[in-house]
């Protein structure tokens, strides 16, 4: 686990274990619970559990325990291609054929004027 800087505003979901400074914890005391209060983590931080969704603005630093979901990766500025092959492209269903690919869907030919 490492301390990371928030690149863009984001939210940490309820139940997340995170390491905060005393100042960060003080500002969020209504929404966090201490976990292992005697232990000090990276950069003299304490571990807390989020009791509700917590917002962090750009420039703040924090450490999160566990795997990051895509929303948290974006919050920390981790590029999507950093996990190549992680997301599979959507499959195209055979029944969903585009009009330009359907050979039976030809444009009607212009009618010739009737000759008298």
Protein Blocks (a to p, Z undefined) as FASTA:
>chain_A
ZZdddfbgcdddehiacdddfklmmmmmmmcccehklbccehhiacdddfbdcdddehia
cddedjddfklmmmnopafklmghkaccddddfklccfklmmklccddddddddZZ
